[in-house]
Amino acid sequence: MADKFDEATQKELAQFLEHQQAEARLNSQIQKFTSMCWDKCVTGSIGGRFSRGEESCLVSCVDRFLDTSLFVVKRIEEQQGKPPA
């Protein structure tokens, strides 16, 4: 099917597909992260609010996840020879 498109269209389709796959990977990682932090931090019954300990744990878990994600992105960019964002 891709043979029916000119080179520019094929390149655009490939970029679109790559973007969609990256977005799917990101969403998958967010779901894993959410599940991991929830299982680790939320220990009581679900009510209108988190306990102070649960809230603190969730904030720390999110912070660690974001720090790690930024570190990984910067390392990948360095390895690819791109300037960091």
N, C-alpha and C positions, 0 to 999 in steps of 0.2 A: 504494500500500500504506500509506503514512504517513497517508492520509486516514482510515483505520480506527481510528486512535488519538486519544485526547483530547489536548488542548493540553499538559497536564503530561507525558504520556508522550512526545509528540513532542519536547518540550524535553529530556527526559532522554535520549532516543535521540540527539538532535543533540549533546548534551554528551559522551555516550559515544563517538560517532563522532569528534568533535573530539579527544578524548583519545587514541583509538587512532591517529589520523593523526599527532598530535604524537609519540607513542611510536615510530611507524614512521619519522618523519623523524629522530628522535634516534638510533635504531638505525642508520639509513643513514649519518648523520654519524660515528658511532663506527666503523663499518666503513671508511669513507673515511680517517679519522684513523689507524686501526690500520694500514691498508695503506701510507699515506704514511710514517708513522714507521718501519715495518718496512723499506720500500724504502730509506729514507734512512740508517738506522742499522745494519742487520744486513748486513754485507759479507762475512763469512766463512761457512764451512760451519756447518750447524746441529749442535751437539753438546749436551753436558749442561749447558753454561753459556754465557752471553754473555761476550765479551771485556770488559775494563774499559772500553774506548772505546765499545763497543756499548751497554753498560749505561748509561753516562753520557749518551750521545746519546739513548737511549730516555727516560730520566728527564727530560732537558731538553725533549724533544719533547712529552712528556705535560704538563709544567708550562706550556709555552707554549700548548698547546691549551686547558688549563683556564683559564688567565688570560684568553685571548681569548674563550672562551665566556662567562665571567662578565661581562666587559666588554660583550659584545654583549647579554646578557640585561638588564643594568642600563640600557643605552641604550634598548632597546625599552621597558622599563618606564617610563623617564622620558618617552619620546615618547607613551606611552599614558596618562600622568598617574597611574600607579600608584606607590606607595611601593616602594623597592628591598627585595628580600628580605633 
